[in-house]
Amino acid sequence: MSATSTVIWSDGRLRGADEPLVSGIDHGLTVGDGVFETCAVYDGTPFALTRHLRRLRRSAAGLGLPEPDEDEIRAAAAAVLAAAGPGAGRLRITYTGGPGPLGSYRFAPQEQRPTLIVLAGPAARAHASRAVRVPWVRNERSAVAGLKTTSYAENVVALARALELGADEAVLANTVGDLCEGTGSNVVVERDGELLTPALSSGCLAGITRELLLEWSAEAGEPVREVGPGELPYAVLEEVLAGRAHLTLCGSIRNISPVVALDGVELSAGPVSLRAQAMFQERVADRLDP
């Protein structure tokens, strides 16, 4: 499987790379009315697929979309992964409102025909991350806060800024000045021998890797916990820059990835973060659908 190849499933079968897949009036295309999931793939098996499908249903319900057909998605995933072979490192599931009006309103429920596209492709994995701060914020009171929607333009802009500055992720605050998340990752701060991650009330996504980190750390007796409003202000990143705290990112492709540079300043990974990274990798090898 080449570095640029992607296997595509849509409308019941595998598709060629140049085949048209969606209508020009698909609501996912015209107004970003859709949800998605990305799973890491190990040896042809999507990691934590059951949890990802559960979150896909939650996101679809949050947008008011019909419930996705889990059996259809699993069959599509099996088809693309079989066709992709050992080069597959990522599974992407996209589910949109389907053809709709040119405005934000939808067709009547009986007229809705949601679009489902499932992809398998390569994924580059890194064991460390380089991050930057950006001036934009997450709105924790947004109608879509916590939903994994295809309306990703804010993330595209913030990540582009990070790439321009030689980093691979941007870290955002929320509207009240608390640390929130990255463009495609959750954030964890190591401080005073603990790993601390913002509660979902901050507006961050309920990341699957974050969820497993909390669960597996509790099982292993590691000091990892959620913190509420005001306990992790965005200014904690000054402590990270000063070496008094450490920052780690977690996500479906990154897994647990300590930040080794922030705003161009080289940093070290914290000891608790490194233990969490090693623990997570061991658990992944044993539990592909935890």
Secondary structure in CASP SS format (residue, H / E / C, confidence):
PFRMAT SS
TARGET T0000
AUTHOR 0000-0000-0000
METHOD secondary structure of the structure
MODEL  1
M C 1.00
S C 1.00
A C 1.00
T C 1.00
S C 1.00
T C 1.00
V E 1.00
I E 1.00
W E 1.00
S E 1.00
D C 1.00
G C 1.00
R E 1.00
L E 1.00
R E 1.00
G C 1.00
A C 1.00
D C 1.00
E C 1.00
P C 1.00
L C 1.00
V C 1.00
S C 1.00
G C 1.00
I C 1.00
D E 1.00
H H 1.00
G H 1.00
L H 1.00
T H 1.00
V C 1.00
G C 1.00
D C 1.00
G E 1.00
V E 1.00
F E 1.00
E E 1.00
T E 1.00
C E 1.00
A E 1.00
V E 1.00
Y E 1.00
D C 1.00
G C 1.00
T E 1.00
P E 1.00
F C 1.00
A C 1.00
L H 1.00
T H 1.00
R H 1.00
H H 1.00
L H 1.00
R H 1.00
R H 1.00
L H 1.00
R H 1.00
R H 1.00
S H 1.00
A H 1.00
A H 1.00
G H 1.00
L H 1.00
G C 1.00
L C 1.00
P C 1.00
E C 1.00
P C 1.00
D C 1.00
E H 1.00
D H 1.00
E H 1.00
I H 1.00
R H 1.00
A H 1.00
A H 1.00
A H 1.00
A H 1.00
A H 1.00
V H 1.00
L H 1.00
A H 1.00
A H 1.00
A H 1.00
G H 1.00
P H 1.00
G H 1.00
A C 1.00
G C 1.00
R E 1.00
L E 1.00
R E 1.00
I E 1.00
T E 1.00
Y E 1.00
T E 1.00
G C 1.00
G C 1.00
P E 1.00
G C 1.00
P C 1.00
L C 1.00
G C 1.00
S C 1.00
Y C 1.00
R C 1.00
F C 1.00
A C 1.00
P H 1.00
Q H 1.00
E H 1.00
Q C 1.00
R C 1.00
P C 1.00
T E 1.00
L E 1.00
I E 1.00
V E 1.00
L E 1.00
A E 1.00
G E 1.00
P C 1.00
A C 1.00
A C 1.00
R C 1.00
A C 1.00
H C 1.00
A C 1.00
S E 1.00
R E 1.00
A E 1.00
V E 1.00
R E 1.00
V E 1.00
P E 1.00
W E 1.00
V E 1.00
R E 1.00
N C 1.00
E C 1.00
R C 1.00
S C 1.00
A C 1.00
V C 1.00
A C 1.00
G C 1.00
L C 1.00
K C 1.00
T E 1.00
T C 1.00
S C 1.00
Y C 1.00
A H 1.00
E H 1.00
N H 1.00
V H 1.00
V H 1.00
A H 1.00
L H 1.00
A H 1.00
R H 1.00
A H 1.00
L H 1.00
E H 1.00
L C 1.00
G C 1.00
A C 1.00
D C 1.00
E E 1.00
A E 1.00
V E 1.00
L E 1.00
A E 1.00
N E 1.00
T C 1.00
V C 1.00
G C 1.00
D E 1.00
L E 1.00
C E 1.00
E E 1.00
G E 1.00
T C 1.00
G C 1.00
S C 1.00
N E 1.00
V E 1.00
V E 1.00
V E 1.00
E E 1.00
R E 1.00
D C 1.00
G C 1.00
E E 1.00
L E 1.00
L E 1.00
T E 1.00
P E 1.00
A C 1.00
L H 1.00
S H 1.00
S H 1.00
G C 1.00
C C 1.00
L C 1.00
A C 1.00
G C 1.00
I H 1.00
T H 1.00
R H 1.00
E H 1.00
L H 1.00
L H 1.00
L H 1.00
E H 1.00
W H 1.00
S H 1.00
A H 1.00
E H 1.00
A H 1.00
G C 1.00
E C 1.00
P C 1.00
V E 1.00
R E 1.00
E E 1.00
V E 1.00
G C 1.00
P C 1.00
G C 1.00
E C 1.00
L C 1.00
P E 1.00
Y C 1.00
A C 1.00
V H 1.00
L H 1.00
E H 1.00
E H 1.00
V H 1.00
L H 1.00
A C 1.00
G C 1.00
R C 1.00
A C 1.00
H E 1.00
L E 1.00
T E 1.00
L E 1.00
C E 1.00
G E 1.00
S C 1.00
I C 1.00
R C 1.00
N E 1.00
I E 1.00
S E 1.00
P E 1.00
V E 1.00
V E 1.00
A E 1.00
L E 1.00
D C 1.00
G C 1.00
V E 1.00
E E 1.00
L C 1.00
S C 1.00
A C 1.00
G C 1.00
P H 1.00
V H 1.00
S H 1.00
L H 1.00
R H 1.00
A H 1.00
Q H 1.00
A H 1.00
M H 1.00
F H 1.00
Q H 1.00
E H 1.00
R H 1.00
V H 1.00
A H 1.00
D H 1.00
R C 1.00
L C 1.00
D C 1.00
P C 1.00
END
